Amino acid sequence: MQDQAEIHIYDPKVSREQIEKDLIYLWTQQGESQEHAELRVKEFVHVHADPYEAMKKTHAIAVLTEWDEFKTYDWEKGYDNMQRPAFVFDGRNILDAEELRKLGFEVKSIGKG
């Protein structure tokens, strides 16, 4: 958000309201006023109820939680709807990096060599 990039979020276990509240809190902890933090979240953050909608036209996906459903996605469908280059940052090392690379993703498994 500092670089004015849009952030599209999908989390099957956390509500839109909680996600927005958490992001506003983070911004206020970094010195932003409550009002400015709320405006930034409204402008740059989009919370989706569907994972494929969250992936659409993006450059990168960051997997930051260990929900098992992430392993079962149709990653080819996700890749087909993304911009290129298409990145996956797997912060929990739960995805099959080699399979994602075969589809065309540039994969970064955080914490692995």
ZAMARGU-4260 file (C-alpha; in steps of 0.2 Angstrom, whole numbers, plus 5000, padded with zeros to 4 digits):
<rodrens>
0) 5000/5000/5000 | 5015/5012/5003 | 5018/5010/4984 | 5000/5013/4980 | 4998/4995/4974
5) 4981/4987/4976 | 4980/4972/4987 | 4967/4959/4984 | 4964/4947/4999 | 4955/4931/5001
10) 4955/4922/5017 | 4942/4908/5020 | 4942/4910/5039 | 4943/4929/5042 | 4929/4941/5038
15) 4930/4957/5028 | 4927/4967/5043 | 4941/4959/5053 | 4954/4960/5038 | 4950/4979/5036
20) 4951/4982/5055 | 4968/4973/5056 | 4975/4983/5042 | 4969/5000/5049 | 4977/4995/5065
25) 4993/4991/5057 | 4993/5008/5048 | 4989/5018/5064 | 5004/5008/5073 | 5015/5015/5059
30) 5010/5033/5063 | 4995/5036/5051 | 4980/5044/5058 | 4964/5033/5060 | 4955/5043/5046
35) 4970/5042/5034 | 4972/5023/5037 | 4954/5020/5034 | 4955/5030/5017 | 4970/5020/5012
40) 4961/5003/5016 | 4946/5009/5006 | 4956/5014/4991 | 4969/5000/4990 | 4962/4985/4998
45) 4949/4973/4990 | 4943/4958/5000 | 4935/4944/4990 | 4924/4930/4994 | 4931/4919/4980
50) 4950/4915/4978 | 4950/4916/4959 | 4942/4933/4959 | 4956/4938/4971 | 4969/4931/4959
55) 4962/4939/4943 | 4973/4951/4934 | 4986/4951/4948 | 5005/4949/4947 | 5008/4940/4963
60) 5000/4928/4975 | 5006/4927/4993 | 5000/4912/5003 | 5002/4918/5021 | 4991/4905/5030
65) 4991/4886/5031 | 4973/4883/5025 | 4972/4866/5017 | 4960/4872/5003 | 4975/4882/4996
70) 4983/4865/4991 | 4967/4860/4981 | 4965/4875/4970 | 4965/4874/4951 | 4981/4884/4950
75) 4981/4883/4931 | 4965/4893/4931 | 4973/4906/4943 | 4988/4907/4932 | 4978/4909/4916
80) 4969/4924/4924 | 4985/4933/4930 | 4996/4946/4923 | 5014/4940/4918 | 5026/4937/4925
85) 5015/4928/4938 | 5023/4925/4955 | 5018/4914/4970 | 5026/4918/4987 | 5023/4903/4998
90) 5025/4909/5015 | 5020/4892/5023 | 5028/4880/5011 | 5012/4871/5008 | 5011/4871/4989
95) 5020/4860/4976 | 5032/4873/4970 | 5038/4861/4955 | 5020/4859/4949 | 5017/4878/4950
100) 5033/4881/4940 | 5027/4869/4927 | 5012/4880/4925 | 5023/4895/4922 | 5023/4903/4939
105) 5039/4910/4947 | 5039/4903/4964 | 5047/4909/4980 | 5046/4897/4994 | 5050/4907/5009
110) 5061/4899/5021 | 5067/4886/5008 | 5083/4887/4998
</rodrens>
